Amino acid sequence: MQMVGHITKHDWMANDQRVAWTSQARAALIVAAMRRSILTYGELGKALGMEGVALRNQLRHVLDDVSEVCIANGEPSLAALVVNQETGEPGAGWRDGDVAWHSEVQRVFRTWTPR
């Protein structure tokens, strides 16, 4: 495996993929917010071309990255719009976090409502 700095070329390429997924996820979630819609993890994964292991292992990291971009931009977290298909609830990060999930969803909708 070729090294680039202190990471392998494989890791670097994987990071490029994650950056692309993060950008695509943000765009998809902005559209969902404008439509006042919630997406399931599976729906977002499918929109990003993720399936199987990538969907299970990478989507949560992509959503963390989307949240970091939102925070950096002074926006509510678009990741609040993604829920489990079976329960209709967000992941454990929302249940354990400081921000109430329903309140964050409403903030996202208000932020992205077309004017």
N, C-alpha and C positions, 0 to 999 in steps of 0.2 A: 504494500500500500504506500503510495507516494505521500510524503509529508509536506504540508504548506504551513510554515511557521511551526506552531506546536500542535496543530490538529492535522488529521489525515485528510487527503484529498476527498475521500468518501464523506467524512464529516462536513467538510466545506461545501460539497455539492448538496448534501442533505440540508444544510443551513440555507443555501440558496433556494431550495424547494420550499422550506418553511417560510422564508420571506415572501415568496410568490403566493403561497397559500394564505398568508396573513393579509396580504393586499387584496386578494380575491375575496376572502371571507369578509373583510371590512366593507368592500363594495356591495356584496350580496346582502349584508346586514343593514347597510344604509337603505337599500331598496326596500327591504322588509320593514324597516322602521317607518319609512315614508308611507308604506301601505298599512301601517299599524298591525303588522303580522308577527307571529311567533314561528320559529322554525324548529324542527327536531334536529338532533345531532346527525341523524341519518340523512335528512334532506340537505343540510349544509355540507356534509361530507360528500354526498353525491354531486352537488354543485361544484365542489372543488376537485372532483375526480378521485376522491379518497374512497378506499374500501378496505375491508379486512383489517390487517394489522395496523396499517397507517391510520385508519379511522379510529380504532381503539386506542392506539398509543400516541398519535400526533395531534389529533384535533383539540385536545384539552390544552396542549402547549400553544397551538395556533390561537385559540381563544384567549389565553393569557396574554399573548403578544398583541392581539387586537385591543384588549383592555388597556395595556400599557400605552398604546398609541392614543387611545381615547383620553386617558388621564393626562398625557402630555399635551393634548390639544384642548384640555379643559372641558371635555365632553363626558356625559355619562357613558357607562360601558355598554357598547353594542352587544357584547357577549351575553347580556341579560336576556336577549331574545331567543336563546337556544335552550331547548328543553328536551328531556327524555320522552320518547314517543309513548312509552307505556304509562308513565306517571303524570306527564304534563308538567313536571317540575324541573327546575334547574339542577345542575350538579352540586356536589357537596360543598364546593367553594362558596356558593351563595348561601347555603344553609349555615355554614360556619362563619361567614363573614360579618363585617360591621354594618353593611348596607342592606336594608330590607329589599328583597328581590322585586316585589310588586311595585315598590316606590321607584326603583331603578328603571323598570320597564316603562312606567309612565313618564319618567324624565327623558328616556330615549325617544319615546313617541313625540313628546313636546319639542324636543330639540330638532328632530328631523321632519316635522310636519311641514309640507310645502306651504310657502307663504304666497 
